């Protein structure tokens, strides 16, 4: 540590107060800056820190919350974090994940959020792997949720530091997302026996929207002339979505067949013609897959097929990201496949 310090400089820089917390605080800073600064610059930094220490005090255990039970502290911080995230428009489903996963980690470690270290979190991860055999994807979910919580607390002055900064992303085994083959689409289309399900099928397939976004649509939201619609995605964020001519014709025919006054784009078959929910669409898609003989089918396969098709055809991944409404490009990159299906696809495309 601090190899470029020698003689009087090294002994001088370590000669601080008797307070061990002060020594640890200053020496950690000097160590982190050692590779970036010369000995003279390190000495100047030391003097600045020393003057600051003479003005302010540092508690021996480096905690902001001395007189609060750690369980009370964790609950208070988490509640404030959750309320702010709710105001930002985060879905109740995501908020429930935060409220479940973060306390689970804190209770295992048995410390206040202000004193948890990176080693504490690594110990929790090791326990989950060794005792519970959880996947890397699950561990990375813990890391992401904790990192979001700590980033919020540090940014708002509630905690000093984020221990997750020392923990890298988990390397997850790449899962091959199942997509529809051209044959699957033929069999599925042939199995549809009503106008509503036909419109749902074509809209999901050509737009890549989430099933929840589809269920929230009203028929007045669609611009049938331009084949566009504004949807409200995760976090209530708006984005423009496009659909093709086949979807437009299917939607038009379905709406022409309806005789109810429900503003929802898709409704149940029978009175009182309620808005179709996510579980209803999932059930219809699942039944359609069975009827077509193509195996287990779920709505997200339409989104996967949409994204994979665009990437295969050379659409820039950043444009695909915007069409899907992803926040991070890493999420979109999951649709870049390099499996045997991709090899076979390219063989058919370029050889046949």
MIVEXVEX-882134 format. One record per residue (C-alpha): residue in one letter; x, y, z. Coordinates in steps of 0.001 Angstrom, whole numbers. Layout:
code_xx_yy_zz
A_X_Y_Z $
...
END
This chain:
code_xx_yy_zz
X_0_0_0 $
X_1268_3454_-968 $
X_4549_2135_-2430 $
X_5520_5527_-3840 $
X_5684_7046_-352 $
X_9048_6813_1373 $
X_10935_7969_4440 $
X_9517_11001_6191 $
X_6446_11139_3898 $
X_5148_7706_4832 $
X_5687_8066_8559 $
X_4265_11587_8461 $
X_1089_10586_6632 $
X_350_7809_9101 $
X_975_10012_12127 $
X_-2608_11166_12796 $
X_-4775_10977_15916 $
X_-5039_8058_18288 $
X_-8637_7648_17090 $
X_-8666_4424_15045 $
X_-11701_5531_13036 $
X_-9832_8659_11927 $
X_-6782_6629_10919 $
X_-8911_4218_8950 $
X_-10842_7017_7253 $
X_-7808_9016_6133 $
X_-5554_6104_5245 $
X_-8263_4548_3076 $
X_-8529_7781_1109 $
X_-4746_8090_732 $
X_-4520_4463_-350 $
X_-7222_4924_-2992 $
X_-5443_8002_-4384 $
X_-1934_6548_-4209 $
X_-1774_5425_-7847 $
X_-3093_8763_-9095 $
X_-1049_11276_-7078 $
X_2637_11952_-6490 $
X_4120_11878_-2986 $
X_3978_15669_-2800 $
X_318_15684_-3893 $
X_-518_12973_-1372 $
X_1099_15059_1336 $
X_-1014_18060_334 $
X_-4144_15873_389 $
X_-3184_14619_3838 $
X_-2892_18182_5113 $
X_-6345_19071_3763 $
X_-7854_16022_5439 $
X_-6024_16771_8670 $
X_-7416_20299_8750 $
X_-10918_18973_8111 $
X_-10534_16427_10912 $
X_-9560_19198_13306 $
X_-12849_20924_12459 $
X_-15225_17954_12364 $
X_-15529_14793_14407 $
X_-15815_11219_13153 $
X_-17688_8656_15235 $
X_-15783_5554_16205 $
X_-18152_3176_14439 $
X_-18815_5472_11450 $
X_-22584_5268_11835 $
X_-25129_7971_11167 $
X_-27797_6490_13406 $
X_-26371_5890_16878 $
X_-29508_5539_18985 $
X_-31844_3678_16616 $
X_-32434_-63_16688 $
X_-31113_-1489_13412 $
X_-34455_-3111_12531 $
X_-36215_216_13034 $
X_-33562_1961_10964 $
X_-33847_-510_8084 $
X_-37628_-282_8086 $
X_-37554_3526_8108 $
X_-35090_3752_5223 $
X_-36921_1133_3166 $
X_-40307_2806_3683 $
X_-38936_6149_2505 $
X_-37328_4487_-510 $
X_-40566_2680_-1405 $
X_-42675_5833_-1134 $
X_-40329_7787_-3391 $
X_-40307_4960_-5941 $
X_-44098_4876_-5841 $
X_-44178_8598_-6595 $
X_-41857_7956_-9542 $
X_-44488_5616_-10969 $
X_-42890_2242_-10215 $
X_-45456_-540_-10454 $
X_-46873_-2112_-7303 $
X_-45498_-5456_-8479 $
X_-41948_-4063_-8554 $
X_-42439_-2314_-5212 $
X_-43539_-5614_-3683 $
X_-40299_-7195_-4903 $
X_-38272_-4496_-3144 $
X_-40319_-4909_36 $
X_-39715_-8645_4 $
X_-36103_-9076_-1121 $
X_-34336_-6235_704 $
X_-35626_-7056_4241 $
X_-34807_-10717_3586 $
X_-31151_-9793_3037 $
X_-31055_-7418_6022 $
X_-32599_-9975_8369 $
X_-30045_-12601_7357 $
X_-27120_-10225_7915 $
X_-28568_-8858_11152 $
X_-27190_-5329_10865 $
X_-28409_-1865_10126 $
X_-28196_-734_6509 $
X_-25624_1869_7562 $
X_-23104_-705_8770 $
X_-23541_-3518_6232 $
X_-20374_-4198_4244 $
X_-19644_-5796_884 $
X_-18338_-8868_2730 $
X_-21672_-9187_4569 $
X_-23498_-9238_1250 $
X_-21049_-11736_-252 $
X_-21653_-13983_2761 $
X_-25390_-13817_2066 $
X_-24814_-14685_-1599 $
X_-22609_-17645_-627 $
X_-25315_-18910_1710 $
X_-27966_-18683_-990 $
X_-25790_-20616_-3422 $
X_-24492_-23269_-1015 $
X_-27631_-23904_1032 $
X_-30448_-23011_-1355 $
X_-28788_-23612_-4733 $
X_-30208_-20430_-6242 $
X_-29252_-19353_-9747 $
X_-26915_-16531_-10727 $
X_-29927_-14729_-12165 $
X_-31623_-14755_-8751 $
X_-28490_-13499_-7025 $
X_-28169_-10693_-9537 $
X_-31754_-9700_-8790 $
X_-30781_-9314_-5127 $
X_-27763_-7248_-6191 $
X_-29825_-4968_-8449 $
X_-32517_-4311_-5848 $
X_-29973_-3630_-3096 $
X_-27931_-1406_-5384 $
X_-30990_670_-6256 $
X_-31846_1043_-2559 $
X_-28332_2092_-1551 $
X_-27924_4477_-4480 $
X_-31112_6202_-3398 $
X_-30019_6448_246 $
X_-26573_7839_-625 $
X_-27966_10319_-3145 $
X_-30400_11631_-525 $
X_-27855_11854_2284 $
X_-29414_9015_4283 $
X_-26319_6776_4184 $
X_-22611_7357_3659 $
X_-21785_4675_1127 $
X_-23065_1909_-1123 $
X_-21425_-1471_-345 $
X_-22736_-2861_-3650 $
X_-20179_-777_-5553 $
X_-17611_-3437_-4669 $
X_-19759_-6284_-5977 $
X_-19832_-6943_-9702 $
X_-22778_-8161_-11732 $
X_-23382_-11892_-11546 $
X_-22466_-13801_-14654 $
X_-25703_-15454_-15645 $
X_-26056_-18473_-17850 $
X_-27530_-17234_-21091 $
X_-31013_-18553_-21613 $
X_-32259_-19117_-25120 $
X_-35544_-17274_-25403 $
X_-38104_-19326_-27266 $
X_-39485_-17642_-30364 $
X_-42034_-18660_-32955 $
X_-40859_-20444_-36052 $
X_-42528_-19617_-39401 $
X_-44356_-22943_-39138 $
X_-45603_-22113_-35637 $
X_-47140_-18890_-36911 $
X_-48925_-20708_-39715 $
X_-50414_-23296_-37331 $
X_-51395_-20639_-34781 $
X_-53134_-18436_-37352 $
X_-55043_-21424_-38713 $
X_-56267_-22246_-35192 $
X_-57794_-18828_-34456 $
X_-61590_-18977_-34779 $
X_-62741_-15475_-33769 $
X_-62039_-11856_-34689 $
X_-60972_-10737_-31225 $
X_-58242_-13318_-30777 $
X_-57069_-12684_-34337 $
X_-56679_-8965_-33531 $
X_-54816_-9748_-30279 $
X_-52514_-12159_-32104 $
X_-51583_-9765_-34908 $
X_-51180_-6746_-32604 $
X_-48880_-8566_-30173 $
X_-46842_-10065_-32996 $
X_-46293_-6870_-34987 $
X_-45855_-4369_-32140 $
X_-43805_-6195_-29518 $
X_-45837_-4545_-26748 $
X_-46219_-6139_-23334 $
X_-49443_-7989_-22586 $
X_-50228_-5533_-19784 $
X_-49843_-2651_-22203 $
X_-52207_-4340_-24645 $
X_-54868_-4911_-21994 $
X_-54758_-1246_-20915 $
X_-55510_60_-24431 $
X_-58745_1794_-25405 $
X_-59837_1662_-29044 $
X_-59679_5471_-29283 $
X_-55956_5309_-28416 $
X_-55104_3782_-31782 $
X_-54203_5854_-34800 $
X_-55543_3474_-37406 $
X_-54372_5626_-40306 $
X_-50721_5643_-39256 $
X_-50806_2252_-37475 $
X_-49470_3723_-34226 $
X_-50528_3852_-30590 $
X_-49143_5426_-27403 $
X_-48799_2832_-24645 $
X_-47992_3243_-20967 $
X_-45108_942_-20107 $
X_-43326_123_-16857 $
X_-43140_3052_-14496 $
X_-46065_4604_-16410 $
X_-43630_5756_-19103 $
X_-45185_6551_-22454 $
X_-43781_5417_-25779 $
X_-45033_5179_-29342 $
X_-45661_1682_-30654 $
X_-46193_656_-34270 $
X_-48225_-2171_-35752 $
X_-48521_-3513_-39288 $
X_-51298_-3478_-41867 $
X_-52411_-7009_-41045 $
X_-52933_-5979_-37420 $
X_-54810_-2833_-38518 $
X_-57227_-4857_-40678 $
X_-57747_-7433_-37912 $
X_-58456_-4735_-35297 $
X_-60834_-2908_-37637 $
X_-62830_-6064_-38354 $
X_-63019_-6892_-34653 $
X_-64237_-3413_-33673 $
X_-66827_-3464_-36460 $
X_-68229_-6690_-35020 $
X_-68737_-5290_-31517 $
X_-72017_-3852_-30225 $
X_-71003_-2765_-26720 $
X_-69999_688_-25464 $
X_-66946_-335_-23421 $
X_-64008_1922_-24369 $
X_-61530_-939_-23842 $
X_-59904_-2230_-27005 $
X_-60358_-5866_-26010 $
X_-63311_-7111_-23952 $
X_-64833_-10409_-22889 $
X_-67141_-12271_-25255 $
X_-70228_-12073_-23046 $
X_-72148_-9280_-21271 $
X_-71314_-7088_-19476 $
X_-68316_-7128_-21863 $
X_-65635_-6298_-19305 $
X_-62129_-5240_-20245 $
X_-59974_-8267_-20938 $
X_-57268_-8677_-18292 $
X_-53745_-10088_-18448 $
X_-54797_-13491_-17122 $
X_-57562_-13633_-19707 $
X_-55150_-12995_-22583 $
X_-52651_-15470_-21153 $
X_-55345_-18128_-20976 $
X_-56490_-17553_-24561 $
X_-52914_-17653_-25880 $
X_-52191_-20831_-23917 $
X_-55308_-22519_-25291 $
X_-54409_-21389_-28796 $
X_-51005_-23038_-28519 $
X_-52550_-26309_-27428 $
X_-55109_-26204_-30215 $
X_-52430_-25479_-32819 $
X_-50201_-28257_-31487 $
X_-47155_-26000_-31107 $
X_-46622_-26608_-27398 $
X_-46683_-24157_-24519 $
X_-47307_-20613_-25732 $
X_-47416_-17446_-23627 $
X_-47771_-13750_-24540 $
X_-44105_-12868_-23965 $
X_-43159_-15171_-26843 $
X_-44710_-12593_-29181 $
X_-42415_-9931_-27720 $
X_-39389_-12231_-27975 $
X_-40218_-13116_-31565 $
X_-40701_-9444_-32439 $
X_-37313_-8437_-30974 $
X_-35410_-11399_-32380 $
X_-36871_-10855_-35854 $
X_-35772_-7209_-35893 $
X_-32251_-8031_-34732 $
X_-31912_-10827_-37270 $
X_-32911_-8410_-40020 $
X_-30206_-5964_-39013 $
X_-32191_-3319_-37138 $
X_-29899_-1341_-34828 $
X_-30180_-2682_-31291 $
X_-30680_818_-29871 $
X_-33789_1186_-32037 $
X_-35002_-2218_-30865 $
X_-34450_-1026_-27286 $
X_-36688_1992_-27875 $
X_-39405_-71_-29566 $
X_-39480_-2491_-26647 $
X_-39425_260_-24028 $
X_-36328_-1070_-22279 $
X_-34427_1187_-19884 $
X_-31111_-650_-20218 $
X_-29494_-1928_-23405 $
X_-28414_-5072_-21506 $
X_-32052_-6166_-21383 $
X_-32370_-5841_-25150 $
X_-29133_-7748_-25729 $
X_-30772_-10819_-24214 $
X_-32601_-11209_-27518 $
X_-29347_-11585_-29458 $
X_-29192_-15333_-29952 $
X_-26191_-17400_-30981 $
X_-27679_-20889_-30683 $
X_-28322_-23558_-33265 $
X_-31688_-22022_-34178 $
X_-29883_-18864_-35299 $
X_-27404_-20906_-37342 $
X_-30236_-22838_-38960 $
X_-32137_-19613_-39652 $
X_-29166_-18073_-41451 $
X_-28590_-21292_-43409 $
X_-32169_-21182_-44695 $
X_-31910_-17474_-45387 $
X_-28644_-17471_-47309 $
X_-28300_-21029_-48672 $
X_-31811_-22084_-49545 $
END
